[in-house]
Amino acid sequence: MNTWQLIAVGLVMLLGLIGVLVPGIPGPLIVWAGVLWWTLTEKSALAWVVLMGATAVLLLNQALKWLLPTRNLRAAGAPYRTLFLAGAAGIAGFFVIPVIGGPLGALGGLYLLERVRLGSHGDAWASTRTVMRAIGLSVLIELLACLLVVGTWVGAVITG
């Protein structure tokens, strides 16, 4: 694989890392696709081992991402209907105020829905914070998994 191809694969993986932080972009899938591209071009035993390891790490990431935050969301007591409506408010906010309106709409919608459901400001804010921490944990788990895959790829390229 020549230098330009390695740079292109690295840029694809960088896009995947950015995709972890930007809603709507499937970051782990893009990182995995970059490793797959490198493996199919490189065709070495090391490349196939890296691809298998990346696949295992990213599948484990998906399992953890769905299992761990769910416990915190249930502990907060926020019903899934509230989370769905808060997500819809985030999508609407994205179009009302491009980019920054997405998180603001989701956060505002979540707080308002929790305020209506729980009645008091303190309880609604505590529930909103718990939900946001759970979502943040999910993003951190995904980012760590993608960074681990990209770091392994960089190590394989350097040693390979």
C-alpha positions, 0 to 999 in steps of 0.5 A: 500500500502506497503512502497516499492510500495510507493517508486516505485510509487514515482520513477515513478513520479520522472521519469515523472518529469525528462521527463518534462525536457528531450525531447521525454519522456512524463512526464505528462503522466508518472506522471499521470500513477503513480497517477493511479497506486497508486489510483488503489492499494490504493482504497480509496476516497482520492486516487480517489479525487487525481486522479481526481484532477491530471487528471484535472490539467494535462488536463488544462496543455495540453491546456495551453501548446498549447495555450500560447506559440503559441501566442509568436511564432506567435508574433515572426513571425517564420513560422511553417515550420521553427520550424519543420525544426529546430526540425529536425535539433535537432533530427539530432544533437542528433545523431551527438553529443549524448544528447547535440547535440539535443538542439544545433542542434535545436537552431542552425537550428532555428537561421540559418533558421531565418537568411536566412528568415530575412536576418540580424543577429539582427532580426534572433537572436531576433526571435530565442530568442522569440521562445526559450522563448516561448518553455521555458514557455511551459516547465515551465507550464508543470513542474509546473503542474507535481510538483503540482500533485506530491506534492498533491500525497505526501500530500495525502500519508502523511495524508492518 
